[in-house]
Every structure is written in C-alpha cells, then in structure tokens.
C-alpha cells in the first residue's frame, strides 16, 4: 500500500469511524 500523510478528508473519516466505534463499543 502507499505510504502518505493522511489528507484532512481521510482524517475526518477516520475520526468519524473512531467515534462510531467508541459509541457502539460503549453502548448498552
């Protein structure tokens, strides 16, 4: 795979996925 500095869009997507993961991980 390519190695590069994540773009702002990729960072935003990663944060969104991370937040969803934490939300569902700690939910109920």
C-alpha distances in whole Angstrom, upper triangle without the diagonal:
4,7,10,13,13,16,19,18,15,17,20,18,17,21,22,20,21,25,25,24,27,29,29,29,32,34,37
4,6,10,11,13,17,17,14,16,19,18,17,20,22,21,22,25,26,25,27,30,30,30,33,35,38
4,7,9,12,15,16,13,14,18,17,16,19,21,20,21,24,25,24,26,29,30,29,32,34,37
4,6,9,12,13,11,12,16,16,15,18,20,20,20,23,25,24,26,28,29,29,32,34,37
4,6,9,11,10,10,13,14,13,15,18,18,18,21,23,23,24,27,28,28,30,32,36
4,7,8,6,6,10,10,10,12,14,15,15,18,20,20,21,23,25,25,27,29,33
4,5,5,6,9,10,11,12,14,15,16,18,20,21,22,24,26,26,28,30,33
4,5,5,6,9,10,10,12,14,15,16,18,20,21,22,24,25,27,28,32
4,5,5,6,9,10,11,12,14,15,17,18,20,21,23,24,26,27,30
4,5,5,6,9,10,11,12,14,15,16,18,20,21,22,24,25,29
4,5,5,6,9,10,10,12,14,15,16,18,20,20,22,24,27
4,5,5,6,9,10,10,12,14,15,16,18,19,21,22,26
4,5,5,6,8,10,11,12,14,15,16,18,20,21,24
4,5,5,6,9,10,10,12,14,15,16,18,19,23
4,5,5,6,9,10,10,12,14,15,16,18,21
4,5,5,6,9,10,10,12,14,15,16,20
4,5,5,6,9,10,10,12,14,15,18
4,5,5,6,8,10,10,12,14,18
4,5,5,6,9,10,11,12,16
4,5,5,6,8,10,10,14
4,5,5,6,8,10,13
4,6,5,6,8,12
4,5,6,6,10
4,5,5,8
4,6,9
4,7
4
